[in-house]
C-alpha cells in the first residue's frame, strides 16, 4: 500500500525537468520536483551516459551536466533507476559525488551498479537500497510504485509516481512482449488500475514512434536463431547487446541445441552473465568455455558470444576482425551473426567492422537479410496506442528520443485524444500541476566529456585543440638562440597531418616555412629577441599565414625556443 497523500499547499508545484534523454536517444537524466519554487524537493530518475563519435576524438563517454540540480543537492531525496542499461545508470559512478543522494534499484540493476561503483572506489560511500520487483519507495512527497514492464534487459520498471498534485506514469524503456522468455510480462493490470485512479501525466519512451505495428517477441527470435545456428558449419560468432540477457540465453540454448559449447568473448558478456545468475536467471546452461580452451574445440562445436555489435573499437568482435584478439580467430568458412540493430550514429563503425570480417572470408548474417534474428526493445506505434488506452493520461510528455521522435509522439498523443501534450527539450522545466502544463523556465542542460579518465566541460580547450588538429594539422618550429637573440640553429619545422606529394613535396613546403620563420626572427629588434614570448609570437604569426597560403589550412603552430 502507498502512503496517503497530504493536501497540497496553494504554492506547491509538480515539476518535470529532463536534463538528458529529451532531444536525444541516450544519456537519460530526469528530475521530478515538488513544492513551492523556493523550497522544492527532488527525485532523480535515471542517470545515464551516451557515447562519443567522430566529432569527439578521444572521448568515449559523455555525461549529462548536473550543474542545475547540483546546486540543490541537499534537496535530492533519492536517485531511482528504472533498469540497468548504460544510458540509464552509466553516469552514476561519475556524477554521484556531486549529488550524494541515496540510490534505489531492483536486484539485477543493483548488482551491476555495485560493480561500477567498486571500479570507481565508491562502493562504500553510496547508499544503495534494493527494491523488490513491484515494490514501493517512499521519498517525502513522492510515493513510487514499481510496475513490471518488458524490455531488452532483465527487471525493467515503470514508475507510478504519486504526489499530492497527481500521479505520473514514468515508463522508462519498454515494449509489450507476450513471451519475453526471462522475467514477467508487462503488468497491464497495474497500468489499467492507474488509469482508473487517474493519471495526470505519462512520461513515455519515443524511440520507435515512426515504426508501425509491434516490436516483436524474444520468443520469435529464439525460433529463428535456433534454425539459423543449427544449419551452420565451421566456427560461429554471435554479436548482440550484452545487456539483453534473454538474447544471450537464446543464443546459448541455440548453440547447445546445435551441439556447440559457448565461449563468452568480451568483459561485458561475463559481467552480464554473472548479474543474471545472481538473480536466478540463465539456469540449466552448461559452463562456459574460456577463450583459451575454445581453440582446442573442433570448429563445428564452438560458438563465440561476442560484444561489439555496434563496431566498438575495443570490443571483442573488433579485435577478432582486426586479427588482434589473443585467442579467437575467424576466417574462411566461419560465420558471424549480428543479432542487434544499428544504433543511429554507429553506421560507419559497423560497416567498417563488417567489411573487415568479410575480407577474412567470414559470412555475415544481419536482421536485414535474415528477418527474425533481432527484435527491438522499444514500443512501436501499436504498443504506444495500447499504453495510452491503458493509462489514459491527461498529459503526454514524450521523452527518450530525438526532436523528430518527440514531435511525432506528441502528434500521436493528440490523435489519441490526450487533452494535453508537451515535448520538452533538455533543460525545459515543465510545470505539470497545478493548472495546464507549460514550460515555465529553462535551466542549464549541457554535457560533460570523460577525456582520459578526467571529466571535462563539453567545450574544453583540450578537445577544441584536438578537433582543430584533426582537421588542420600541426606544425612545430624549433630554433636555437643565444642569450642576446642571435640565431644559432634552425628554424627546424616539423609537420603532423599536412599534405604533400611528388609534385609538391612536403619537405619543400617546410623549407619555405623555415625561411619565413627565419625572416620573422631577423626582423625583431635586437633587444626584443631576448624575450622568448616575442620571438614565439612572431614565428607563429608568419608561419600560420604562410601555411594558409600553401594549403588553405590553419594548423596549430607551436614555436620552441632554446637558449644557449
Protein Blocks (a to p, Z undefined) as FASTA:
>chain_A
ZZddddddfkbccddddfehihpaejiacdddeddfklcccddehjadddddfklghiab
dcddfklmmmmmmmpgbdcdfblcfklmmmmmmmmmmnopacdddfklmmmmmmmmmmno
pmmmpccddddehiacdehjbccdddddddfbehiacdddddfkbccddebjadddfbgo
pacdddfklmmmmmmnopfbacddfklmmpghjebjfklmmmmmmmmmmmpgcjdddddd
fklmmlmmmmmmmmmmnopacddedjklmmmmmmmmmnopaehiacdddfklmmmpcfkl
cccddehilopakbmklmmmnopafkbccdehiacdddbdddehilmmmmmmmmmmmmno
pacddfklmghiaccfbdcfklmmmmmmmnopabdcdehiafklmmmmmmmmmmnopaba
cdddehiacdfbgcjdddfbdcdddddddeehiacdfklfklmmmmmmmmnopadddddd
dfkopafbdjddddehiacdfklcfklmmmmmmmmmmmmmmmpcfklmmpmklmmmmmmm
mmmmmmmmmnopacddddddddZZ
